[in-house]
Amino acid sequence: MKPIRRLAFVINADKAGAPEVARQLIDLAKSVGAETIETTEFPQPDGFLDGCDACCVIGGDGTMLGVAREAARLQVPLLGVNRGSLGFLTTFTAEEARAELPGILTGDYRLATRVMLACTIGGGQPDTALNDVLVKDEVNSRLVHLALYADDEFVAEYACDGLIFSTSTGSTAYNLSAGGPLIQPDAGVIAMTPICPHTLSNRTIVFRQEVRLRIENRSAPARLLVALDGRSHLVNDTGASVEIALAPQRLPLIQSRDHAHFDVVRRKLGWSGGFTG
């Protein structure tokens, strides 16, 4: 792969040990001739990733999500070092990052790409999400009625606490907690999982990659809240629809050459071994 000459560091200083790990990795990168820049600001300053060959994110998956939009827009690969809890996106431990960074800087890594969602509210400008888009009532305790269309075909009307639209990357996040499926990370699909639906027949639907989804508010005059990777947008126009599709840009991720997704899933989710007699 392409050698990395200019490496950005985004550091979540609130995560235990993150500043110390960052200093070690920055010193290591400089020792092999790489130029580095760093920030602890969240979100990172506008244009921070301009001209960078890659970005090392030290924190948790939430920190990665905060960098993902700009990284996808500029096609700057992200290398995630986990100082959070589960860490499905921040796949490197501090020890692995220290051991592998010199090789990574010379091009010894694998580059994976992840699909993202594009969400448009009421015909406005699209925004993107790496994990998921949540559509719900603005009041947490209130039931919402949402009509879902796929390529203008009516799917169903849902009475529920909300709908989660997830990428394969986000399938291990809110989608999984709500009973949705695990999806292989390079699958270009959209999973829709209702939250606490008021009928047992409502289950996750997995849509093809070319689909264009539309959600209409059937609970007016109640307003909708749309959250993209946790960033909230209040829909003031109760007649405005929410449209979701796969975004044209994808997020590049740096992984070890021996990275195995389901090995990570087994470890993170504590899957047990085989049956015992």
C-alpha positions in Angstrom: 0.0 0.0 0.0 0.9 3.7 -0.2 3.6 4.8 2.3 2.4 7.4 4.9 4.5 10.6 4.9 2.2 12.9 6.8 0.2 11.5 9.7 -2.5 13.3 11.7 -3.4 12.4 15.2 -6.8 13.0 16.8 -6.6 12.3 20.5 -9.5 12.0 22.9 -7.7 13.3 26.0 -10.7 12.2 28.2 -9.9 8.5 27.6 -7.6 7.0 30.1 -4.0 6.7 28.8 -4.8 8.3 25.4 -2.4 11.2 25.7 0.5 8.9 26.8 -0.2 6.5 23.9 -0.4 9.4 21.5 3.0 10.8 22.6 4.6 7.4 22.2 3.1 7.0 18.7 4.0 10.5 17.6 7.6 10.1 18.7 7.7 6.7 16.9 6.4 8.2 13.7 8.8 11.1 13.8 11.7 8.7 14.5 11.1 7.0 11.1 10.8 10.3 9.2 7.0 10.9 9.1 5.6 14.4 9.5 2.9 14.6 12.2 0.2 17.0 13.3 -2.1 16.5 16.3 -5.2 17.8 18.0 -7.3 17.1 21.1 -10.2 19.3 19.9 -13.5 17.6 19.3 -14.7 18.0 16.7 -11.3 18.5 15.1 -10.6 21.9 13.5 -12.0 22.5 10.0 -9.5 21.4 7.3 -7.4 19.5 9.9 -7.0 16.5 7.6 -6.1 18.5 4.5 -2.9 17.1 2.9 -2.6 14.2 5.3 -1.9 10.6 4.1 -3.7 9.0 7.1 -5.1 9.9 10.5 -4.5 8.0 13.7 -7.5 8.2 16.0 -6.8 7.5 19.7 -9.9 7.0 21.8 -13.1 5.0 21.3 -15.5 4.3 18.5 -17.3 7.6 19.2 -14.0 9.5 18.5 -13.7 7.6 15.2 -17.3 8.6 14.3 -16.4 12.2 14.9 -13.6 12.1 12.3 -15.3 9.8 9.8 -17.2 12.5 7.7 -14.1 14.6 6.9 -11.9 11.5 6.4 -14.4 10.1 3.9 -14.8 13.4 2.1 -11.0 13.7 1.7 -10.3 10.0 1.4 -7.9 10.0 4.3 -7.6 6.5 5.8 -8.2 6.2 9.5 -6.2 4.1 11.9 -8.1 3.5 15.2 -6.3 2.9 18.5 -8.7 1.8 21.2 -8.8 3.5 24.5 -12.5 3.1 25.0 -14.7 0.1 25.7 -15.7 -2.3 22.9 -13.8 -0.7 20.0 -15.2 -2.3 16.8 -13.8 0.6 14.7 -10.7 1.3 16.8 -9.3 -2.2 16.2 -5.7 -1.6 17.3 -4.6 -1.9 20.9 -1.9 0.4 22.1 0.6 -2.4 22.1 -0.4 -3.4 18.5 -0.1 0.2 17.3 3.3 0.6 18.8 4.5 -2.6 17.3 3.0 -2.1 13.8 3.2 1.6 13.2 6.7 1.6 11.7 5.6 -1.0 9.1 2.3 0.7 8.5 4.1 4.0 7.7 6.1 2.1 5.0 2.9 0.7 3.4 2.6 -2.6 5.2 -1.1 -2.6 5.9 -4.5 -3.5 4.5 -7.0 -0.9 3.4 -10.6 -1.7 4.0 -13.5 0.5 2.8 -16.8 1.0 4.6 -20.1 2.3 3.2 -21.8 5.3 4.7 -25.4 6.6 4.8 -26.5 9.8 3.1 -29.5 11.4 4.9 -31.6 14.3 3.5 -34.3 16.0 5.6 -37.1 17.9 3.8 -35.1 18.2 0.5 -32.1 20.0 2.2 -28.5 19.2 1.9 -27.5 15.6 2.6 -25.4 14.7 5.7 -23.5 11.4 6.2 -23.3 8.8 8.9 -20.9 5.8 9.2 -22.9 3.8 11.7 -26.6 4.7 11.6 -29.4 7.1 11.3 -32.1 7.1 14.0 -35.6 8.5 13.3 -37.8 8.9 16.4 -40.2 11.3 18.1 -38.5 14.4 19.7 -39.9 13.2 23.1 -38.1 10.1 24.3 -41.1 8.6 26.0 -43.6 9.0 23.2 -44.6 6.5 20.6 -44.1 7.5 17.0 -45.9 6.4 13.8 -43.6 6.2 10.7 -44.4 5.2 7.2 -41.5 3.7 5.3 -41.1 3.6 1.5 -38.4 1.8 -0.5 -38.0 3.2 -4.1 -41.5 4.8 -3.7 -43.0 1.4 -2.8 -44.9 1.4 0.5 -43.3 -1.0 2.9 -45.2 -0.6 6.2 -46.3 1.9 8.8 -44.6 1.3 12.1 -45.9 2.2 15.6 -42.7 2.1 17.6 -40.1 4.0 19.6 -38.2 4.7 16.4 -36.4 3.2 13.4 -32.7 2.5 13.1 -31.2 2.6 9.6 -27.8 0.9 9.9 -24.8 0.3 7.7 -22.9 -3.0 7.9 -20.4 -1.1 10.1 -23.1 0.1 12.4 -24.7 -3.3 12.7 -22.6 -4.0 15.9 -23.9 -0.7 17.5 -27.5 0.5 18.2 -28.8 -1.9 15.6 -27.5 -4.9 17.5 -28.7 -3.6 20.8 -32.2 -3.3 19.3 -32.2 -6.9 18.2 -30.9 -6.4 14.6 -28.5 -8.7 12.7 -24.8 -8.7 12.5 -23.7 -7.9 8.9 -20.4 -8.7 7.3 -18.6 -5.3 7.2 -18.0 -5.1 3.4 -21.7 -5.8 2.6 -23.2 -2.7 0.9 -26.6 -2.9 2.4 -28.9 -0.9 4.7 -30.6 -2.6 7.6 -33.8 -1.1 9.1 -34.6 -2.2 12.6 -37.7 -1.0 14.5 -37.2 -0.1 18.2 -39.8 -1.7 20.5 -42.4 -2.1 17.7 -46.0 -2.5 18.9 -46.5 -5.8 17.0 -44.4 -9.0 17.1 -44.4 -9.3 13.3 -42.2 -6.3 12.8 -38.6 -7.4 12.3 -35.4 -6.1 10.6 -35.4 -5.6 6.9 -32.2 -5.6 4.9 -32.3 -3.5 1.8 -30.1 -3.7 -1.3 -27.3 -1.1 -1.9 -29.1 0.9 -4.6 -32.3 1.4 -2.5 -33.6 4.9 -1.8 -35.7 5.0 1.4 -38.2 7.6 2.5 -39.7 8.0 5.9 -42.9 10.1 6.5 -44.2 11.3 9.8 -47.6 10.0 10.6 -47.6 11.4 14.1 -48.0 15.0 13.2 -48.2 17.6 14.8 -45.4 15.8 16.8 -42.0 16.5 15.5 -39.3 14.0 14.6 -35.7 13.8 15.8 -33.2 12.5 13.3 -29.8 11.5 14.7 -26.8 10.7 12.4 -24.1 8.9 14.4 -25.5 10.6 17.5 -25.6 14.1 15.9 -29.2 15.3 16.3 -31.4 17.3 13.9 -34.9 18.4 14.9 -37.4 18.3 12.0 -39.5 21.4 12.5 -41.6 20.9 9.5 -43.9 18.0 10.4 -44.7 17.3 6.8 -41.0 17.0 5.7 -39.8 13.5 4.8 -36.5 11.9 5.7 -34.6 10.2 2.8 -31.8 7.7 3.3 -29.5 6.0 0.8 -25.9 4.9 0.6 -23.6 7.8 0.2 -21.3 8.0 -2.9 -18.2 8.2 -0.7 -16.8 5.4 1.4 -14.6 5.5 4.5 -11.1 4.0 4.1 -9.8 2.2 7.2 -6.2 1.0 7.9 -6.1 -2.6 9.2 -3.4 -5.1 10.0 -2.8 -7.6 7.2 -4.0 -10.4 9.5 -7.1 -8.5 10.7 -10.1 -10.9 11.0 -13.5 -9.2 11.6 -15.2 -12.1 13.2 -12.3 -12.8 15.5 -12.8 -9.2 16.7 -16.6 -9.8 17.1 -16.0 -13.0 19.0 -13.7 -11.3 21.4 -15.7 -8.1 21.8 -19.0 -9.8 22.3 -17.7 -12.6 24.4 -18.9 -15.4 22.2 -18.3 -18.8 23.9 -16.7 -21.8 22.3 -18.3 -25.0 21.2 -20.8 -27.2 23.0 -19.6 -29.5 25.8 -21.0 -33.0 26.3 
